[in-house]
Amino acid sequence: MWSVSIDIGLKKGVLDAQGKAIHQALLSLGFTDVKEVRVGKLIELKLEGETKEKIDKQVKDMCEKLLANPVIEDYRFKIEEQ
């Protein structure tokens, strides 16, 4: 069994409207040390597979086909054996 954590976020240069709104809200609440906010998503999976290499390929395929939009988002993931 393998545990996979996938971190997906907007590419640099892509406007993060949600991050901007959160940043403004934090500033209005007095958190003036916050200089930038970027919002992303975390996806956690449990997979069965024989090798880490097989899991790596499957997770890349999942990200490219469904979980991330490679035009505007970057992703990275970590695989750990359970």
N, C-alpha and C positions, 0 to 999 in steps of 0.2 A: 504494500500500500504506500502511496506517495501523497504528500501534502504539497500543494502548490499555492503560492500567493502571487497574484498578478496585480501590479500597480500601473494604472493607466492615467495619463494626464495629457493636457493639450500641449502641442509643440510650442517651443519658444516662438514668439512673434504672432501667435494666434490669440486674438482677444478673448480673455476669460471674463465674461460679463458677470458670472456668478462670483468669481473671486473678487472682482472690483466692487460688487455690492457688499460682500462680506467685509472687505477692507474699509469701505466707507462707514459701515455700521460699527466696526471696531473702533475707528477713529472717533466717531461720535460718542462712544461709550467711555472715551478717555484713554484708550490703549494707543497712545501716540507713538510708541516705539515700533509698531508694526509698519513695515515699509512696503510689503507686497504680499498678496494672498493669491495662491493658485489652487483651484479645486480639481480634484481627480476622483477616481474610484478605485476601490480595492475589491478584488474578487478572489475568493478562496475556494479551492477545489480539492477533493479527495479522489485519487485515481488509482486504478490497479494497472500494473504493467510490469513487464519483466526487467527492463533496464531504464536507467535515467535518460539515456539517449533517445529511447522511444518516447518517453514522456515529454522530453524537451521538444521533439518534433511535433507531437500532438498539440502541445500548448501553443507553440508558434502558429500552427494551422488554425487553432481556435481563435487566437487573437486576430489574425489576418482576415479570417472569414466572418467573424461575428462579434467578438468581444470589444475590439478596438476599431476605430476608423483610422487606418494608416495614413490618410490624407492629412488629417489635422491632429492626430493623437500619437504619442509615443507610448510604448509599454516596456516594462521589464518584469521579470518574474524570478521567483526563487523556488527551487524544488528541494524538498527534504524527504528522506525515507522515514516511514513510520514504523 
